[in-house]
Amino acid sequence: MSLPRVFKLVKDAIARIRSRFYRGPRHLRLGKLGEDLAANKLASEGYRLVDRNLKVAGREVDIIAVEGEYLVFVEVKTRSDASFGHPLLAVDNKRRTRLRQAAGMYVAKRGLRSILIRFDVVTVEFGASSEAKVELIRNAF
């Protein structure tokens, strides 16, 4: 069997395995996979994950974590290809405002006074090789 054929078989097998764990529309499965990769990246960078996919007054926060003295609100953006541009471009003013509002409500609801907060973004890009490029942008906005 040729090497390209073996790579295709492996790629197809990985896709089948992913589809078993991530049900629903393709874009939601891709987003879930991106969030899982982002959580792994954050953990490997020393973040302590506090919550994931938390709804705060109708606004969803992808990941809440602690790094050092900071409570970090993380937005995760995943793209399957470059046709829509870099994932960071999707974190526009409206999304930043909504995340800031959610963070404010989260902190107030839990009575966290004089805590340092920060907003990070994790971008996940899948290329032609189906390898994920995961990038952490600290203090993104």
C-alpha positions in Angstrom: 0.0 0.0 0.0 1.3 3.4 -0.9 2.2 6.0 1.7 -0.4 8.6 0.5 -3.0 5.9 0.8 -2.0 5.0 4.3 -2.2 8.7 5.3 -5.7 9.0 3.8 -6.8 5.9 5.7 -5.4 7.3 9.0 -7.0 10.7 8.3 -10.4 9.1 7.6 -10.1 7.0 10.7 -9.4 10.1 12.8 -12.4 11.8 11.3 -14.7 8.9 12.1 -13.4 8.8 15.7 -14.0 12.6 16.1 -17.5 12.3 14.7 -18.4 9.7 17.3 -17.5 12.1 20.2 -18.8 15.3 18.7 -22.4 15.0 17.5 -24.4 17.7 15.8 -23.7 20.1 13.0 -20.2 20.2 11.6 -19.5 23.8 12.7 -20.6 22.9 16.3 -18.4 19.8 16.3 -15.5 21.9 15.0 -16.1 24.5 17.7 -16.2 21.9 20.4 -13.0 20.3 19.1 -11.4 23.8 19.1 -12.4 24.5 22.7 -11.0 21.1 23.8 -7.7 21.9 22.1 -7.7 25.4 23.6 -8.4 24.0 27.1 -5.4 21.6 26.7 -3.2 24.5 25.5 -4.2 26.6 28.5 -3.6 23.7 30.9 -0.2 23.1 29.4 0.6 26.8 29.9 -0.2 26.6 33.6 -3.7 27.9 33.6 -6.1 26.4 36.1 -9.5 25.9 34.4 -12.5 27.1 36.4 -15.4 26.8 34.0 -16.3 26.1 30.4 -19.2 27.2 28.2 -20.7 29.2 31.1 -23.8 31.2 30.4 -23.9 34.6 32.2 -27.1 36.6 31.6 -27.5 35.3 28.0 -23.8 35.6 27.2 -21.6 32.6 26.8 -18.0 32.6 28.1 -16.0 29.8 26.4 -13.4 29.3 29.2 -12.8 30.9 32.6 -9.4 30.1 34.1 -7.0 31.4 36.7 -3.4 32.2 35.8 -1.3 33.5 38.6 -3.2 36.4 40.2 -5.5 36.9 37.2 -9.0 35.6 36.6 -8.9 35.1 32.8 -11.9 35.1 30.5 -11.0 33.3 27.3 -12.6 33.5 23.9 -11.9 30.6 21.6 -12.1 31.0 17.8 -11.8 28.0 15.5 -11.5 27.9 11.7 -11.4 24.9 9.4 -9.6 26.9 6.7 -8.4 30.5 5.9 -11.4 31.4 3.7 -12.9 33.6 6.4 -9.5 35.1 7.5 -7.6 34.6 10.7 -9.8 33.6 13.6 -8.7 36.6 15.7 -10.6 38.8 13.2 -13.9 37.3 14.4 -13.3 38.8 17.9 -14.8 42.1 17.0 -15.9 45.1 19.1 -19.4 43.6 19.7 -17.9 40.2 20.9 -15.4 42.0 23.1 -18.2 44.2 24.7 -20.3 41.1 25.3 -17.4 39.3 26.9 -16.6 42.3 29.1 -20.2 42.5 30.2 -20.3 38.8 31.0 -17.1 39.1 33.0 -18.5 42.0 35.0 -21.6 40.1 35.8 -19.6 36.9 36.7 -17.4 38.9 39.1 -20.3 40.8 40.7 -22.4 37.6 41.1 -19.6 35.8 42.9 -18.7 38.8 45.1 -15.1 38.8 43.8 -13.8 42.2 44.8 -10.5 43.8 43.8 -9.6 40.8 41.6 -7.5 41.3 38.5 -9.2 40.1 35.3 -7.8 39.7 31.9 -9.2 38.7 28.5 -7.3 36.2 26.4 -8.1 34.7 23.0 -7.1 31.2 21.8 -7.2 30.7 18.0 -7.4 27.3 16.5 -6.7 26.8 12.8 -7.0 23.6 10.9 -4.9 23.4 7.7 -4.9 21.0 4.8 -3.0 18.4 6.9 -5.8 18.4 9.6 -3.1 19.4 12.1 -4.3 22.1 14.4 -2.4 25.3 15.0 -3.3 26.5 18.4 -2.2 30.0 19.4 -2.7 31.7 22.8 -2.9 35.5 22.8 -2.6 36.8 26.3 -4.2 40.1 27.2 -5.8 40.3 23.7 -8.1 43.3 24.6 
